[in-house]
């Protein structure tokens, strides 16, 4: 039976003998019978050898090979003593598995922030306005649809232009609660009630102060439109007015208060809302639809959903449906979002997000929603 | 076979059995290799390798937590390396790149070493011009990484690696020839 010609990726993988899904016999048979594919394979092989001869020349040789690891370790070890090991929030385990989706999610959140600037705010010169998070909203994204983003050469905010870190935050450092309270302009809250499985109220808590940081995205409309075309969304275009516009995101200092038990912990991250400045007028709805279409929503779904979101003050979090479950909840009298990893084993990592009095809170731990809400209610 | 070795065969996952030093010993050679390919200087590659492991310790490392440390390491190593490369580019060093002082003195002909250095800098310049994912794919593939590892590091599905690699090779060749002509050996 005659089979369709092989696509470029299949040919390239076959050249490296990386056969996917037991297709070896089928691919070999096709190559034997199809002169056109054999010719394409030969061209690809020529290019591969040309590239290989250049890239392999970069390998360290002679006296430039890696030093013995024990020598390198002896240099690193003293520096580790001065560094504080990471204490990550539990959620990134699903982020690791869904990084492309979430990377894009961040980009969408980033782009969503662009939506918020009404031309009426232009009175203050260069920037059209400053967005601050007032509310969180989750949208379900289909991981299978997001997989098509693999076609892109970049994902995350860089899909939209050039990203520059204006100020890289220094690593977080352990401080006293008093020092943390003196370092940020909002009242730092701590635990008033904790589940038995973490340290009690009288036990010492760990407090970390995170540095502020700033990043700037210079939008490249041609790049965004090329990426949209590659995704098959040929009818979508970002507004010309956005080309060359800068989007500057400032992440303020953070304070993390952590209570740790033998097996579980609770962490409360608190910060002023990140601020975003944009240097060009844009239509929020147009960009909202673009962002949702990139995430795999159909034109109808994207239009309907974009119309339901209050882009003026809402940070949109795209969540992969196979990885997490979420629920809108009331926390301390305001609307919040509870997100939990989809898992039947043990205590799945969970996060509770809310904003009150211009301070954003993220409570992380491996607890049920009722416990997390009780901890949040008990903060003082 | 040690427990760590057995676990490492299951993929790139850090296991509960693995300490930070285990991770360091297991990955140091490869991290250094990636960085050397990008900066072409032993001392700088050593310094940047230390920086990458320090970042791992400060930002990610959590004993007893399963996490794709290797993918993180090589992703950060390539970012750090390309940043160093681009910083050098901004200093207009391509045109006046000095020979690597650490080249072995046993090189038969000094001018051969200099020519090789220039060629390598041309390859690095063409790589640095590519989009990040393409550059990372090429660099790591020709440093011996397998398709499954590339997929995890570049955060794409394994089925996409062939396509991305083919596209990256085409883009690299085009960029190289555009910058440096035919690219045939002098």
Interface residues (C-beta under 8 A of the other chain):
Chain A: X7 X8 X9 X10 X11 X12 X13 X14 X16 X18 X20 X44 X47 X48 X50 X51 X52 X54 X55 X56 X57 X58 X59 X60 X62 X63 X64 X66 X67 X69 X70 X72 X73 X75 X76 X79 X80 X83 X84 X85 X86 X87 X88 X92 X93 X96 X99 X100 X103 X147 X150 X151 X152 X153 X154 X155 X158 X171
Chain B: X20 X21 X24 X25 X28 X29 X32 X33 X36 X37 X38 X40 X42 X45 X46 X49 X50 X53 X54 X57 X58 X59 X60 X61 X62 X63 X65 X66 X67 X68 X71 X100 X102 X103 X104 X106 X116 X119 X120 X123 X124 X130 X131 X132 X133 X134 X138 X139 X141 X142 X143 X146 X147 X155 X156 X157 X158 X159 X160 X161 X162 X163 X164 X165 X166 X167 X168 X169 X170 X172 X173 X176 X183
